[in-house]
């Protein structure tokens, strides 16, 4: 099941970051210690009453000029409307209503669904004097909370999870491979989408559905159903001098969550940037299949070693994704674009593959015999049993004597042995380690 996306919006100094951190602090998740992942703090996984979701903070307005704040607020709200399943609109109960609140509130009232209006800094049992003024926004009953004092957060989380849309049956449609085209602005995402759907052998269908239909393109190729999810279309607005890159991250979050395979597009002329690492890290941490597409390859001056040198640079920069295949393309000239569809179909199969338990344990036993597990202060790691407990991505549970003895390098060694035995190219593998007596994963 794809996780719903919750966006936190509001003007500066209303307590967005404090609330964000409080809600994330309630998460119950497995944290993967993977060196090389550049994580953007604008998003995080969260969970409430067993329901997981993705929380994104659309704050980060770092401008001192009051004149451009409304324009940036419009941009943030616009992104939230397009990408989020639920919007948490935060206002300041102490400061009262402002013109910026009214502007964003009007936009949300006209266009957005599932908006929760939160009056933060309601620190006392009695409601703040300004509380009833916020009814003017037309967004229903305001919910008083105090993020700093952790008051009313349970009620807020209940409201959030109750607002999640029902999962569509198409979400679990194994016959339809959803491909998210992700990357920073101007790397050629829309050109790739247009080129693929414009192929003579590709049939594009017009399927009505959610509000995201404008960027979801269902089509068929060689008998396989696909949906391309285009994360482009960032509208540059006057007076917004920064944060465009940050908005590209926000857009990518929603697309990644709804996808099976992500095509991370990199500009061949500019090479791998920090923003590429952030967006690629999101796809990796979400356990999606990944294809690295180096676009504009036609603009690069080449010799017999150019491709291998570029691939080596990518591997060094995106060290956390050694499993992701690399394809060099030109969206404008149509070079090697259909290779992406062939790769995506193969990766979707790899993500759904289950290793028989007997074979799995035999491989791990052989790996342990070939390289002894790590030890600390005379105590050595022991692996008693391994089972695959999930797919998409493949998830393996190891029963061990002491979890702290499992060093990252040995975990990577075991992963490499599994990859040698089975074709898991294009997908991450997730490991969890539990000690005897701990409840296994479903």
N, C-alpha and C positions, 0 to 999 in steps of 0.2 A: 504494500500500500504506500503510495506517495504521501509524504508528510505535508500537511497544510502549511501555508506561509502566513505569518502574522507580521505586519509592519507597524512600527511605532513612529508616529509623526507628531509634530508640535514645534512651536517656535523655541528659540534658545532660552535656557535657564528655567524651563518648566519642570525639569527633573527626568528627562527622557533616559539619560545614561544611568541614573540611579535606579529607575524602574527596570530598565533593561538588565542591569546586573543582578537585581533582586530576583527577577523571574528566571534568569539563566541559572542562578544559584540553586534553584529548586530542581534542576534537571537530574535525571537518573540515567546516565549513559556510560558506555564504554569508551574511554579516552585512549586513542591510539597515539603512542609515542613514536612518531615517524620523523626522523631528521630530514630537513630539507623542505618541509611544507611551510610556505609563507601564508599564515592564516590572517585573514582580514577580520578585525575585531568588530566589524559592522554587523556580523551575523553570528548566530550560535544555535545549537540544538537545545531544545527545551522539552520538558515533559510534565504533564499534570494528570494525576489519577490514571496513569497507564497510557495516556494519549500523547504521542510524540508530535512535535511540530517544530518549524523553523522560525526563529524570531530575528527580525532585521530592524536595525535602528537607522532611521533616515535623518538623523541629526547631522552634526558635523558642519554647521554653518559657522565658518570662522571669520566672518566679515564684521568689521566695526561700523561699516556704513549702513545706517538705517534705511537708506533709499533702496538698496538692492535686496533687502530681506524679503519683502513680499514676492518678488520674482522667484527667489530661491524656494520659498515656501510653496509656491504654485508648482514648481518643478518637482519638489519632493512629493507633494500630494499626488501629482499626476503619475509619477512612477509607482506609488503605492496603490493607486486605483487599478493600474494595469496589471500589477504583479501579485498582489496579496489576496488571500482568501478572507482575511479579517484585518481591519485597520483599527488600531488603538490610537485615538486622537487625544493627546494630553494637553490640558490647560492648567494654568496656575491659579489655585484657589485664593492665594494671598494677594496676588497682583490684580486679579479680576480680569474682565474681558478686555481684549485689545483689538485693534483694527486687523492685525495679522490673523488672530483667531477667527474673526468674522470672515475674512477672505477665504481661508482654507476651509472653514466650516461650510461656507456656501458651496464651494466646489464639491465637497464630500456629500453634502445633502442632495445635490442634483445628480451626481454620477455614480457614487459608490454604494455598495451593499455591505452589510455586516460591519457597520461602524460602531465602535464602543467609545463613548465620550467619557473621559476620566478627568476628574477634578483632583489634581495632585496637591500636596501640601495641606491636606485636610487633617491636621495633626491633633485636633481636639475632638472630644465626643460630639460636640455641637457642630453643625454645618457652618462653613465659612460664610460671611456676609454676602459674598458674591455668588454663592452657589446657584441661586435661582436665576441669576442673569444668564447663565449658560443654556437655559432652555430656549433662549432666543435663537440658538444655532439650528434648531429643528432636528436634532439628532437623538431624540429620545431622552430618557432619564439619565442625567449625569451620575456617574459612579464615584463617590468620594473615596480617595485612598491617600495614604501617606507612604510613599516609597521609602523615605528615609527611616521611618519608624515601623515599617512593615505592617501597616494597618490596611485592611481591606483587600489584601493581595489575593487571598483565597477566593473571595467573591469575584474579583477580576478574572482570575484564571478559570473559574467556573463559567463566567460569561464568554470568555474567549473560546473554550472548547465546545460549549453549547452552540456557538455560532458557526462551527466548521460545517462546510457543505457535505452532504452525503457523498460517499465515494461512488463514482460512476462505474458501471460494469466495464466500461472501456479501459479503466485504469489497470485492470488485470488481464487485458486482452493480449494473450501471448502471440497472436498472429500478427499484431501490429507493432512494428519496431519504431519506437519514438526516438528521433535523433535531434538533439539540441545543438545548434550551431552557436558556439560561445567564443568569446574573445573581446578584446578591447575595441573601441571605435576605430573605424576606417581600416580594418584589416581585410575587408572583402566578404563579410558574412552574407550580406544581402546578394552580392554578386554570385556567391556560391549557390545560395538557395534558388535564385532565378535561373542559373545555368542548369542545375540538376532538374528542376521541374520543367525546364524548357526543352529537355531532350525529346527526340521524336518517339523513343520507346517508353516514355514516361507518361502515364495518364493522370492528370490532376483532377481531383473531384472537389466539388463545392459542398462541404458538409457544415450545416449550421449547428450551433451548440452554445458553448460558453462565450463569455466576453473576450476570451483570448483567441477567438477564431481568426482575428486579423493577422496573427503571427504563427498560426498553426496551419500547415499545408499538408493534408493527407494525399497520398498518391500511391500508385502501384508500379513496381518494376520487376519484370521477369517472374510474375506470379506472387510476389511478396508485397504485403501491405506495409507502407512506411508512413510516418508523419514527421515532417521537418518542422522544428520549432526555431524560429528566427528571433534572435535576441537583439537585432539591430533596431533601427528606428528611433534612436535617441534624438529628440528634437532640441537642437541648440537654441537657447533663448538669449535675447539681449540682456545685458547686465549680469549674466552669470559667467564670471571669469574663471571659476574653478568648480570642482566637484563633478564634472562631466564623467571623469574616469570612475568616480565612486558610484554614479548612477548606473554605469555599465555593470558593475558588480551586483547591484541590487537586481537588475533585470536578469542577470545570469542565474541568480539563486533560484528563482521560480522555475526557469526553464530546466535547470539541472534536476530539480526535484521531480519534474514530470517526465523525465527522459529515461531511456534505457542505455543509450550510448551518447556520449558527448563528442563533438568534433571541435577540438581546441584549435582555433585558427591563429597562426603566427605570421607576421609580416616578414618575408624573406629578406627584405632590404634592411629592416631595422633589427631583426633578430629577436631573441627572447628578452622581454622586459619584466620589471617587477610586477606589473599588472598581469602579465601572462601567467606568472607564477601564482598569483593570488587566485585567479580564476581557475587555473588548472588544479590548484590545491583543493578548491571546493568540489570539483568533480571527483577527485581522488578520495577525499574524505567521505563523500556521499556514497561511495562504492559503485559508481557508475562505470560503464565501459568507456574507454577513452581512445580516440584517434587523434593524433597530432597532425594537422594539415598545414604545411608550410606553403602559404599562398604567395603569389607574385613571383614565382620561381623563374618566369620568363624574363624578369628584369635583372636577374643576377648574371654577372659575367662568370663563365664557368670554364673549368678545365677538368681533367679526368679525376681529380681528387676533391672537387668542390662539394659534391653531395655528401661524401663520407665525412669530410671535415665539419660540415654544417650539422650533420646528425650527431657527431661527437659533442659539439657545443650544446646541442639540445639536451643530450643525456646528462651532461655536467650541470646544466642549469635546472633541469626538471628531474633531479636525481631520485625523487620519490615515485616516479612513474616509469620504471624501466620496462614494464610490461606493455606500454602503449605503443602500437605501431606508428611509424612516421611515413607520411605520403607527401610528396612534393607536387604541388598543383599550380595551375593558373586558372582561376575562375573566369577571367575575361576571355582566355583563349580555349577554355574547355579541356585542358590537359589533365588526364587521370582522375577526373571527377567521379566517374562511375566506380572506380576502385573503392571509393568511400562507402558506397552502398554494399558492395561485396564484403568489405571488412566489417561493416556494421552488422550484417546478417550473421557472419561467423562469430563475432564477439557476443552477440545476443545468445547464441547457442552455448558458448563457453560459460557465460554468467549463470546459465540455468543447469549446468552439468552437476551431477551428483556422483561422488566417488563411493563405490561399495565399501562398507566398513572394513571388511576383511583385507581388501587391497590397501586401504588407507593405513591401517595399523602395520601392515607388512612393510610399507614404504618407510614409515616413521621408525620402525624398529631397525631397519637396515641403515637408515641415516644415523641413528644413535650409535650403532656399532662402528660406523665409519668415522664418526667424530664424537667424542665423549661430551656430554653436557657440561655446562659450567658449574663451578662450585665456589663456595665462599665459607671461610673459616671452618674448613673440614667437612662441610655439608654439601653434597652434590645434588643437583637437580635430577629428579626421576620423573619420567613420563609413563604413566600407567596405562592410559587409554586415550584414543582419539576418535571422535565421531563428527561427521558433518551435520550441522544442525540447521543449515539454511542455504538458500541460493539467492542470486541476484543482489549482491555478490555472494560467491561461495563463502560460507562461514563455518569455521572448524573450532570445535571445543576440545581442549586438551585437559585431561585430569592429571595434575602434578602434585608432588609432595609439598612444594613451597613456591608460590608464584613469584616471589621476589628474586628467586635464583634464575628466572628466565631472562637472560640478557637479550637486548634487541638484536645483536649480531647473530645469536643462535636461532632466534625466531626467524630472521631473514634466511639463514642457512636451511632451516626446515621448509620454508616457503619455496626456496630454489629447488629443493629435492622434489617437492610436489609438482612444480612446474616442469621439471625434467621428465616426470612420469606421465603427466597429462597436459593437454594443450589448454592452458588458461590465458593465452595471449589476449591482450586487450582489456582484461579485467583485473581489478585488485582482488586479493584474497584477504579475508579478515580472520584473525585468530583471537580467541579468548582463552584464558588460562584460569582454571578453578582448582581449588584444593579439595581433598576428600571431605565429604560431608556437605559441600556447597551444592545448592540446587542447580541442576543443569538447565540449559536454555531450551526453550520450546522451538 
